[in-house]
């Protein structure tokens, strides 16, 4: 089994190495907080850097993965420790906003934080920074909204302070490239039925029993799906225990993730069968009877399925299932 401490050290080394490659950046003291009066602080490591002539004290927290829920809890502690700005309630929600994300970095000496706290003379400016092997897209956006730095193993980096700004943006490393800790698997078998039920009922509050009645899925499967979506910040929750209900707050984001998963999947292999018939409707009815007798689940797709909804085609010669 891999030692988490060793993984954290590797991530910290990757972070400092990345900083050293930047123009006008010098990495100084790296201090691990293990004992003493600072032991109760919410961060684990202090790193002093000089960024474009600005002395910064990076207050480092290391995690394996970061989702919006975890980020929201850490933000308050880190901002208090760094004497940062008070979180604006209207900007602290988890809903994604339209932002322009670049694929490069820059140091901009003209960018200033108007809410920057006063710094004691000769003391570096404190900047909270979260390090994780994977940080979800929504979590990164939430951190940028509150001017909290971050770095992940994919190379994404964000640091902002009075007089300096650094931003690299790359796709989130696995396992967060699709849906949290369960990439792809959320869109298969009974999990997909739970996802479909949430999308079709996104305006309603649903409990585990409600979803079980709709999908016939087990409570364990439903809880697994809800936990993953909750960690991504795509669900609203109210109530406790058996009365706990969820509502899908980001149906568009969930549907986009499902489409992305299908786009990345290999196309299904087709097997052709030739059946002598002159009436396509009779063929469809015959297939339905055969599948039902043999207890085979199926779905009619492509042109024939479309024809049932919009009968604009004059001739069909094949049925895809």
N, C-alpha and C positions, 0 to 999 in steps of 0.2 A: 504494500500500500504506500502511496506517495505521501511524504511528510508535508502537511500544509504549510509549516514554517519555511521549508525549503522552497516551495512554490512561491510564497510571499517574497522571499529574498530574491528569487529570480525576477519577479515582477518589478520589485523596487530597483534592481540593477538595470532592467530594461528601461525603466522610467528615467533614471539618471543618465543613462547612456544616450537616450533620445534628447534630453535637455542639452547635453554637451555638443550634440551635432548642430544645434541652432546657432544662428549668427547672434553675436552680442549677448551670449549667455555663459555664465561661469557658475559651476556647481561647487559649493563650499562644504561646510560641515554637515554630516549626516548623523543625527543623534536618535538612538532607539530609547524610548521611554520605558524603563523596566521597574524603577523604584523611585522613592522620594515623593515630594509633594505634588509632582505633576502626574503621578500614576493614575489619579482619578479623572484625568482629562479625557475627552471623547476621542482623541486621536492617539496614534501609536508612535509616530516618528516625526521628527522635525528635520527639515532639509533647508539649509540656507543657500540662496542663489542670488546672483546679480543678473537682472534681466534688463537690457538696454539702459544701464545706469541706475536701475532701481533695485534697492536691496529688499528682497522678499524672504519671508520665513514661511515655507510651505508646511502646513499642518496635515500630515498624511494619515489617512485611514485606509486599510487594505481589506478587501473582501473578495470572495471567490466570484460571485456574480452580484449584479445590482439591478433591481427592478424599481419602478416608481415608488412602490410601497416602502421598500427599505430606504430609498433615498429621502423620502419625505420625513421619515423618522430621524435620520441622521442630520438633515439640514439644520434643524433647530439647535441641536447640540453644537454643531460646528460653528454656526454663526455666532452663538453666544460665546464660544471659546475664542473666536477671532475678533470679537467686538464688531462684527459686521452689521449690515443693515438689517432692519426689521423686515420680516417677510410680508410682502403685500398680499393680502388674502386673495385679491382678484387675479394674482399671477401665480398662486401656489396650487392651483388645481392641476390634475393630471391629464387634462385633455390636450392632444397635440395641436399646435398652431402651425400656420404656414410660415416656414422660415427658409431662408436661402442658405444652403450648406455648401461650402467650398471643399476642394480637395487639396488645398495647400495650406500654407501658414504665412504669417506675417507678424512684424513687430511694428506697432503703430504708436508713436510717441504722442499723438494728438488726442487719443482716446482717454478721457478722464471719467472716473466714477464720481458723480456729483454728491453721492451719499457716503463718500469714504470717511471713516472715522479719523479723528486726529491722531497722528502718530507721535510717540515720544521721540525726542531728539536722539539721533544715533541708533535708533532701534529699527530693525527691518519690519516691513509691512507684513502683517499676518495674512496668509491666503490659505483657506481650507482646500484640500485636494483629495478626491476619492480615487483610489486605485483598485481595479478589479480585472480579472481575466476576461470577463464579458460584462458589458453594460448595455442594456436595452436602449433602443432608439428613443423611446419616450423618457427614460431616465436621464439620458444625456441632455435632452431638450430642457427638462425640468431643472437640471443643474445649471445650464447656461442662463436660464431665466433669472436665477438667483446669484449669478456670478460666482459659483463654486466650481473650482477646477476639477478635472478628471483625466484619467489615462487608462486605456485598456490594452490588452495584449495584441489587439489588431493594429495598434499604432495611433488610434484616435487620441488627441490631446487638446485640452482647453485650459488656459490659464489667463485670468484677467486681473489687473490691478491698476491703480492710478499711474498713467503714463505708459502702460504696456498691455499688449494683447497678443496671445498666441492661440492659433486654432488649426488643428489637423482634423479631418473628418473622413473616416473609412467605414465600410460596412461592419456591422457588429460581428465579432467572431462567433463561431458555434459555441454553445448550443443556442444562442439567442438570435440567430439570423432569421428564424421564422416565428416561433412561439415559445419563448422561454425554455424550460428544461425538457420540453417534450416536442422537439422539432418534428414536423411531419405527422407524428403519431396522433396528434389531435384531430387530424382530418381523415382518419381511417376507422372502419368498423363502427362500433357503437358510439365512439367518441364523436365521429362526424355527425351522427344523428343528434347528439346533444348540441353540437355547434349549430346545426340546422334549426333545431327547436328554439335556441336562443335568438337566432337571426329572425326567424319567422314571428317571434313573440317579443321583439326587442322593446316594445312599448309597455310591457307588463312586468310586474314583479313576480318572480318565480322562486319557489323553494326546491329542494332536492326531490321531495315527493311529487311536486308538480311536474318536474322534468322526467321523473321515472314513469309517471302515468302517460306522458306524451311519447316517450322514446322506448319504454320497456327496458331501459338500460339499468344496470345495477347501481346502487347508491355510491359504491366505491368508484366506479367509472365516472359518474357525474361529478363527484367531489374532486377527482383528479383534474377534470376539465375546468371546473370553477376555480380551483386553486391556481392553475396556470394563468387563466384570464385575469384573476384578481391581482396577481403579482405584477401583471403588465399594466394594471390600472384601467382596464377596460370594463370593469363592473362597478356598479353602485351597490352598496350593501346596507341593509338595515335589519334590526332585530338580532336576537341571540338564540342559540340552541335550535330546537325544532322549529321555532318561529322565524328563523333567519331567512331572508329573501334577497334575491339579487335581480338587478336589472342591467341589461347590456347597454352601456353608455357610449360605446364606440363600435357600432355595427359596421360602419364603413371600413375602419381599420382591420376588423376581424375578417371581413369579406375580402379585402385586399390581400391579407396574409394567406387566405385559402387559395385565391387566384394565383398568387406567386408560387405557392407550393405545387399546384397543378401544372403551372408553366414549366417548373423545373423537373417535374416527373418525366420519366421516359414514356413515350406513347405506348398504349396497350397494343399488343400484337393481335392481329385479326386472323381469324380462320374462316374460310369461305365454304358454304354449303349450297349446292344447287338443288332446288325443289321444283318439279314440274307443276306449274299452276298458271292460270290466266287471270286470277282474281286475287289481288294483293290483300284485300280485306279478309278473304277466307284464309289466306296463309297466316295472317296475324292471329286470327281466332284459333286456328289449329295449333300454332305455337303456344298460345296462352294455355290451351287445354293440356298439351304435353308437359309444359313446365309445371303446371299445377299438380298433375298426377304424380310427377316425380319430385315434388317439393323443391323446386329450383327457384331461387330468387333471381329476378331479371328486371331490366328496364329497356324499353324501346327508345332509341335515340335517333339523332340526326334527322334526315329528311322526313321520314314517316311521322316521327313525333312532332316535328314542326307543322306538318300538314294537318294534324289534328286541331291545332290552334289557329293556323292561318292557311286555309286550303286554296293556295294560289297556284300550286304546281299541277300541270295537266297530266303528267305521267310519271309513275315511280316504278322502278324495276327491282329494287332491293330493300331489304329490311335489316337494319342494324340493331343488335341487342347487346 
